């Protein structure tokens, strides 16, 4: 009788141990919920003579576990990027903005802007900052109506990076349809000599690129030359070579007319003057494109930078500024990017009252 008793006791102990382990880490075994969708928007035209043609914007919605949050962040990538900027296929537990936000209870919808990724690729000439802003306005309407993922979002916070921040500023100041704005990789006085040199030496028509050349894009779509992204977008001491390689492998094209109108009317002119909701402005301390002596911007101290940027907002009291130490232009892809994401969540809670909902472990579909 002793053997069966021992066997029964051992099986019971194993069962208790398994149950306790399962109860302790229930979320770790489940992947993050991310779904892709295409949304109809109006493509660029040449008003008033040529109306915009129907187009689609591709996006990825990532959600935390449990009930769908009532707020979503609309993520708008920069020039020569696509939505992979927010969900890089390299060490996602460290570098994916979308999956980290979902793991901490926030919903995100990362789009491919018109001309990039899996969105429509219209002619580059009419693809201005106003056309991109209009398409984002229409995406916001879809998010509020529940056409992405099936659940309507009561609040939308629009988040931009670099050229995408210029688009975000124009969208928010024109349509006044968002609850908060996050601008990353941008100040109002870019380092023009560095930008000019970077464009001259680091850009080329996308049709000449070994991978993007197969898209059949017109000559005014440009991308970065091989190897140029490291110097333009990264601070070497805070960058993983594997990230830079993944960035190069997923790079995309940008409309030159669009980039020009963003630079002039989205950044320098400042469309931010018309934004009426709280703004969180984020830069990397070592961003060579928007910081330093040539940009007349001190990015070593958030308080100093805020004083320099505040005149470009109608209500400076709504402006918060964060500097990611040691980082370059592409703040989301540096080794300490987790600090920037954490700062963004703190701003969402403190300034907008948007608390996390649910929890999900980081993983891939």
N, C-alpha and C positions, 0 to 999 in steps of 0.2 A: 504493500500500500504506500510505501514511502516514495517510490519512484513517481507514480502518478501525482502525488501531492507536490513533489518538487517541480515536476513538469508544469503542473497547473499554476504554481506560484510564479515560475519563470515567465510563462505566457502572459499572466496577469501583469507582471512588472513591465514587460515589453510593451503591452498595450497602454499602460499608464504613461510610460515614457513617450511613446509615439503621440498619444493624445496631447500631452503637455507641450511637446515640440510644435505640433500643428497649431495649438491655440496661441503659442507665443509669437509665431511669425506667419500669420495667415496671409498677409499681403505679399510676402516675398515670393510666393509661388505663382502669382498671377501677373501677366504682362499688362503694360499700360494699354488703355483703349484708344487707339488712333485710327481714324477713318479718313479716306480721301474723297473729295467731291469736286464737281465742276459747277460753277454758278454763272448764269447768263448776265452779261454786262453790255454796255454800249462801248463799242470800239471807237478809236479816234477818227475824226473826220476833218474837213476844212470848212468850218462854219463861216458864213451862212450858206456857202455854195454847195458843200458836200456834207451831208449828215453822217454821223457815225454809223458804222455797220455793226450788226450783232457780233458779239465776241464772247469768249468764256474765260473766266479766271479759275484756275485750279488751286485747291487749298487742302490742307490737312488739319483736321480737328483732333486734338488730344484732350482727353478728359480724365479727371481723377475717378477713383472708385466711388460707388454709391450714387446718390442723387446728382443730377447734372447741376452745376453751379448756375447762379443767375447772372454771372458776369463772365465775359470772354475777353481775352486779349487778342486783338487783330494784329498780326505780326507782318511787317512790310520790310523786305530785305533791301540791301543796297545795290548799287550798280555793279555789274559783272557777277552778281550773286543770283541765286534763286532761293526757294524756301529751305533748301538744305542748310543754309546759314543757321537756321534755328533748330535743326535736327541733323547735325553732321554725322555721317556714317563712320564715326571713329570714336571709340570709348564714350558712348552716349551717356553713361552714368556720370561722366565728368563734364562733357561739353554740350549736351543737348539741352537747350533752353526749354523746349516744349516738354520733354520728359521730366525734367527737374521741376518745372512748374506743376505738372500733373501729380508728381510724387508729393508735392506740398499743398495740394488742394486747389489748384487754379486751372481753368480751362484756357486753351489757346487755339487760334486758327491761323496757321501760317500760309500765306498766299504766294504764288508765283505772279509777279507783276506782269502786265501785258508785255509781250516781247520776250519773256523769259520762261524757263522751265516748261511745264506742260500747259501753260495758258496760251491763248491765241497769240500769233506773231504777225501783227499788222505791219504795214509799211512804216519805216522808222521816222520819216519826215514829220508826219502829223502827231507822233507819239510824244506829246509835250507833257509838262508837269500837270497841266489842267486836265488832260485826258486821263492820266493815271489817277489823279485825285477823284475825278468823276467815277471811275471804275471802283475805287475803294469806297466811295459813298454808296454805291449800289450794293457792294458786298456787305456793308454795315446794315443796310436794309434787309438783306437776306438773313443775316445773323439774328436780327431782332425778330424776324418773322418765322424763325425756326426752319429755314430751308437748308441749313447745313447741320446734319446730324439729327434733325427731327425735333429738337427742343429749342424754343425761343429764348433769347438772352435779353434780360431787362436792361443790362448795362454793357457797354462796349468801351474798352480802353484801347486806343490805337497806339501801336509801338513801331517806331521806325528805326532804321539804321542807315547812316550816311545819306546817299541819294534818296533812300526811302524815307529818311527823316524830313527831307525837303518836301516830298509828296505828302507825308502825314501833316506837316504844318499847313500846307495849302488846303488839304481836305478839311482839317479841323477849323481853320479860320473862314472857310467858304461856306460850309454846310452846317456847322454847329450841331452835329449829331452824335458826338461822343461824350463820355463822362470823364475822361482823363486822357492825357497825352504823354507819351514817353519818347523822347528824342535822344538817340545814341549816335556816337561818332560824328558829332557836328558842333561847331560854334558858328557865330555870325560873321567872323572874319577869318576865312581860310588862309593858309599859307600859300598865296598865289604863286610865288616862284617855285615852290615844291610841287604844287599841283601841275603847273605848266611843264616842268621837267619830267614829272612822272607820266603825264599824258604823252609827251613827245617820245620818251624812251621806253615806257612801259605798256603802251596800248597799241593795238593793231586792229584792222578790220576782222570781224569774226570769220569772214569767209576764208581768211588765210590760216586760221587755226586748224590743227590736224584733226581735232574732234568736232568742234563747232562748225567747221566748214561744210559739213554734210547737211546742215540745216537749210541751206539755200537762202540765207538772209541777204538783204540788200546791203550795199557798201557802207551805209551809215549806221550799221550795227557794229559796235566795237567790243573787244574783250582785252584781257591782259595778255602780254607776251609770256611765254613759258619762263618761270623763275622770277617774274616781277612782283608777285604777290607778297613774298616774304619781306621785301624792303618797303613796300607801300603800306601794308596792312598790319604788320606785326612788329613788336619789340622783341628782339632776339632772346633776351634774357628771361622772357616770360612766355615763350612759345615752344610748343612741342613740334619737332620736325614732322611727326606723323600727322598732326593737325594740318600743317601747311601742305603736306602731300595730298590729304583728303580734300582740302580747300581747292587745290589745283585741279584735282580730278572731277570736282563737281562745279567748277566755275561756269559762268554763263555769259550772256551778251547784254549790252545796254545800248539804247538808242542815243546817239550823239546829240540830236536836237533835244531829246528829253533831258539828258544830263545837263545840257547848257541852260535850258529854261529852269531846271531845278536849282542850279547854282545861282542864277541871277534872281529869280522871283521867289524861290522857296527858301533861300538862305540869306543872301546879301540884302535884298530889298526890305525887309523881313516880313514875311507873311505871319510870323509868330505874333505880331502886334494884334492880330485879330482873334487870337485864341482866347476863349473866355472861361476855360476850365483849368484845373490844376495841371501843371507841367513838371515832369521829372526829366532833367537833362543830364545825360551821362557821357563822359569822355574818358579815354585812356590817358594817363599821365604823360605818356610818351608818343602820343598821336602826332606824327610828323606832318599830317595834312591839315590839321586844325588847331594845333597848339604850338607854343614857342614864340620866339622873337619875331619871326616872319609873319606870324598870325596875330601878333599883338595880344596874345592870350597866355596867361599864366595858368597852366593846368596842373601845377604842383600843389595847389591848395583850393579846395572846393569853395571856401568863403570868398577868396579873391576872385575866382572865376565867376562866381555868382554875381558879384558886384559889376564885373565887366559885361555880363550878359543881360542883366536886369533891364537896362534901357530899351531892349528890343521887345519888351512885353508891356502891354497896356496896364496890367496889374501885377507888378513884380512880387507882390505878396503870395501869389499863386505859384511862383517858381521855386523849385528845389533842384539842387545841383549835386551830383556825385562824381567823384574822380576815382577811377580804378587804378590803384598804385602799380606802376611799372608796366602797364599795358599799352599797346599801340592802338591803331585805328579800329580794328575789328574786335571790340571788347568782349563779345560773346564767345570768342574762340581762343582766349588766352588761358594760361594755366590756372589763374586765380579768378576765372569768370564766375565761380560760385559766389564770390563776395558781391559781385554786381547783381546777380540774381536775387540774393538775399536782401540787398538794399532795395531792390525793386519791390519785393514783397512787403518790406517794412513801409515803404511809401504808399503802396496800395492800401494797407491797413490804416496807417496813421492819417493820411491826407484824404483818402476817398472812402474810408470805412468799409473796405472790401476784405472780409475775412476769408481764410481758406475753408474749403468744404471738401470733406472726404479725404482719403489717403490712397495712394497707389505706389507700388514699387516701380523702380526704373527697370525697363526691359524693352525688347523689340518685338514687333508683331512677326 
